[in-house]
Amino acid sequence: MKETLHDLKTRRSCRKFQKEQIKEEELNSILEAGTFAPTGMGEQSPVIVAVQDKETIAKLSKMNAAIMGATSDPFYGAPTVVVVLADKNAVTAVEDGTLVLGNLLNAAHAVGVDSCFIYRAKEVFETEEGIALLKQWGIEGDYIGIGNCVLGYGAEGGVAPAAPRKANYIVRV
C-alpha cells in the first residue's frame, strides 16, 4: 500500500521526452492496467489504441495541434501515444475513458515511464480525418475520443516538481 500511495503522490506530467521508445513489457503493463479501470455497470465501454508508429503519431500531433490553433507538437515528442475512446452509447462513456486514462498515467509512473494526459481527442475523432483513422484501425461503432496518454522517458527538465496542494482541497463535514 505504501508503494501505491507513493506512486499516486509522486506522478507528474512530463512535457519533454527522449526519443528512445519504451520497452514492450512496460507498455504491456501500462495497457493492462488501463483495462482494469472501473467502468459504469461493468460495461467496459472504452477502447485503447496504442500508437508507436512515427508517421501516425506525427499525423495525430498535427491534427491535435490544429484544433489547439498551434503548430507545436502537443505530444511533446513522446514516442508512444495511447488514444482512449469510449462508446458514445454508454451512459458513463466519458467517465469510463477518463478512469482508463488515470490508470494508464499511474501505471506508467509505477513502471518508470513518464506520461502526460493530452486533451482534444474528442475534437480530433469528430473530424473526417479522425473518423477515417478509426476505420483504418478497425474500430467500428459510435466512439467518442476521451483523451490521449503520451508515454516515454523524460528528458532533462521534462518533469516539473509538484505544486503545493491548496489549503481547502479537502472539506470534512
PyMOL commands that set and color helices and strands:
alter all, ss='L'
color gray80, all
select helices_A, chain A and resi 2-10+24-35+40-42+54-68+93-110+121-124+128-136
alter helices_A, ss='H'
color red, helices_A
select strands_A, chain A and resi 46-51+80-87+114-118+143-152
alter strands_A, ss='S'
color yellow, strands_A
deselect
rebuild
show_as cartoon
